[in-house]
Amino acid sequence: MGGRKYNEKTANELLEVVEALIYYKNNAIVVPDKKTAARLEATTPEIRQKLSNFGLIEVPPTHTLKELWDSFLKTKNKMKDSTIAAYELVKGRFFRYFKENESLEDLTKERMIQ
């Protein structure tokens, strides 16, 4: 029976997670129980991505705030010196409050209100 990627125990645990996630989705339950959450956390990124592709979970972004900032600046072409200075001022203020290596997933409404 070559080609099996998971042993029977792992496959059964994964089946339980999928069944629980389907139940939660069908019943509009946003936060899974602790056991399901722990099992989900222990799964591989590949499995989490597959679950996300089926709409069972959301995979949080893995980019940092600095990457977001740099990406934003790349979209700006031919800026005047005064515009560049204004962006640098805003950047300095933004990164006094947030850390450059902070994940985008941490940038929540609650986090911004603190």
Secondary structure, 3 states (H helix, E strand, C coil): CCCCCCCHHHHHHHHHHHHHHHHHHHCCCCCCCHHHHHHHHHCCHHHHHHHHHCCCCCCCCCCEHHHHHHHHHHCCCCCCHHHHHHHHHHHHHHHHHCCCCCEHHHCCHHHHHC
